[in-house]
């Protein structure tokens, strides 16, 4: 706490078989590495997971950006793109830690939870949150397509 960390923001790991059997697969969520810059080369390398046994677990490759895309009936859908295709001002992703916490006042966990619930109710059944450009990049880097 003295270093400025907030316990509200730490939420990795759940173990298995909790009371209600909630896990990452409940919401089809996982955190995965998508790009790396090895110290030995200093060159960025795209990383992607593409398991043969479950194509639904194929990850998104490279650096990512999220921006709103206008859809049906004026619905704005947060959609993921390769980072170089989105201007910095349109990117909804923000740096929260860069070798130390960044100096910004963040919304409370309750406010974030409320915003996610509202967005999920409005978009989840109807929207594809992965852009065609990102799908093409996935196909290009999938080792099973070679």
C-alpha positions in Angstrom: 0.0 0.0 0.0 2.9 2.4 0.7 4.1 2.0 -2.9 0.7 3.2 -4.2 -0.7 -0.2 -5.2 -4.4 -0.8 -4.9 -5.7 -4.2 -3.8 -8.9 -3.5 -5.7 -6.9 -3.9 -9.0 -5.3 -7.2 -8.3 -7.5 -10.1 -9.6 -5.4 -12.8 -11.3 -5.8 -16.4 -10.5 -8.9 -18.3 -9.2 -7.9 -21.9 -8.7 -10.3 -24.6 -9.7 -13.8 -25.5 -8.7 -14.8 -22.6 -6.5 -18.3 -22.6 -5.0 -20.0 -21.7 -8.3 -17.4 -23.1 -10.6 -16.7 -19.7 -12.2 -13.5 -19.7 -14.2 -11.9 -18.0 -17.2 -13.9 -20.1 -19.6 -17.2 -18.8 -18.1 -16.7 -15.5 -20.0 -14.2 -16.9 -22.6 -11.5 -14.7 -21.0 -7.7 -15.2 -20.8 -4.7 -12.9 -20.5 -2.0 -13.9 -23.0 1.3 -12.6 -24.3 0.9 -11.0 -27.7 4.2 -9.3 -28.4 7.7 -9.4 -26.9 11.0 -7.5 -27.4 13.8 -9.8 -26.3 16.8 -7.9 -24.7 19.1 -10.0 -26.9 17.8 -8.6 -30.2 15.8 -5.5 -29.2 13.4 -6.3 -32.0 9.7 -6.8 -31.4 8.4 -10.2 -32.2 4.7 -11.1 -32.5 3.5 -14.0 -30.3 0.3 -15.9 -30.7 -1.2 -19.0 -29.1 -3.0 -21.3 -31.6 -3.8 -24.7 -29.9 -4.7 -27.5 -32.3 -7.2 -29.0 -29.8 -9.3 -25.9 -29.3 -9.3 -23.2 -32.1 -11.6 -21.1 -29.9 -8.6 -20.4 -27.7 -6.5 -18.9 -30.5 -5.1 -15.6 -29.2 -4.7 -12.2 -30.8 -1.2 -11.5 -32.2 0.9 -8.4 -31.9 0.3 -5.1 -30.2 -3.4 -4.3 -29.8 -5.6 -1.2 -29.8 -9.3 -0.9 -29.0 -11.5 1.7 -30.6 -15.2 2.3 -30.9 -16.8 1.2 -34.3 -20.2 2.5 -35.3 -22.6 -0.4 -35.9 -26.3 -1.0 -36.4 -28.7 1.6 -35.0 -25.8 3.8 -33.9 -24.5 1.2 -31.5 -20.8 1.8 -30.7 -18.8 -1.4 -30.3 -15.4 -1.5 -28.7 -13.4 -3.4 -31.3 -9.8 -4.7 -31.3 -7.4 -3.8 -34.1 -3.7 -4.0 -34.7 -2.2 -1.1 -32.8 -0.7 0.6 -35.9 -4.1 1.0 -37.5 -5.6 3.1 -34.6 -4.6 6.7 -33.8 -3.5 7.2 -30.2 -6.4 9.5 -29.4 -8.9 6.8 -30.5 -7.3 4.0 -28.6 -9.3 3.1 -25.5 -6.5 1.2 -23.9 -4.4 3.1 -21.4 -1.1 2.5 -19.7 -1.7 2.0 -16.0 1.8 0.9 -15.0 5.1 1.8 -16.6 7.9 0.5 -14.3 5.8 2.2 -11.6 2.1 3.3 -11.3 1.3 6.2 -13.7 0.1 9.4 -12.1 -3.6 9.3 -12.9 -6.8 9.2 -10.9 -8.6 6.0 -11.9 -12.3 5.1 -11.6 -13.2 3.0 -8.5 -13.6 -0.7 -9.0 -17.4 -0.4 -8.4 -17.6 2.2 -11.3 -15.6 0.0 -13.6 -17.7 -3.0 -12.8 -20.9 -0.9 -13.4 -19.5 0.3 -16.8 -18.6 -3.3 -17.9 -22.0 -4.6 -16.9 -23.8 -1.9 -18.9 -21.6 -2.4 -22.0 -22.0 -6.2 -21.7 -25.8 -6.0 -21.6 -25.9 -3.8 -24.6 -23.3 -5.5 -26.8 -22.5 -9.1 -25.9 -25.1 -11.0 -27.9 -24.8 -8.8 -31.0 -21.3 -7.6 -31.5 -18.1 -9.1 -32.9 -15.3 -7.2 -31.0 -12.5 -8.4 -33.3 -11.8 -6.4 -36.4 -11.4 -8.0 -39.8 -7.8 -6.6 -39.8 -7.1 -8.5 -36.6 -8.6 -11.7 -37.9 -6.3 -11.4 -41.0 -3.3 -11.0 -38.7 -4.4 -14.1 -36.7 -4.6 -16.1 -39.9 -1.2 -14.8 -41.1 0.5 -15.8 -37.8 -1.3 -19.1 -37.1 1.3 -21.9 -37.5 -1.5 -24.4 -38.4 -2.2 -22.4 -41.6 1.3 -22.9 -43.0 
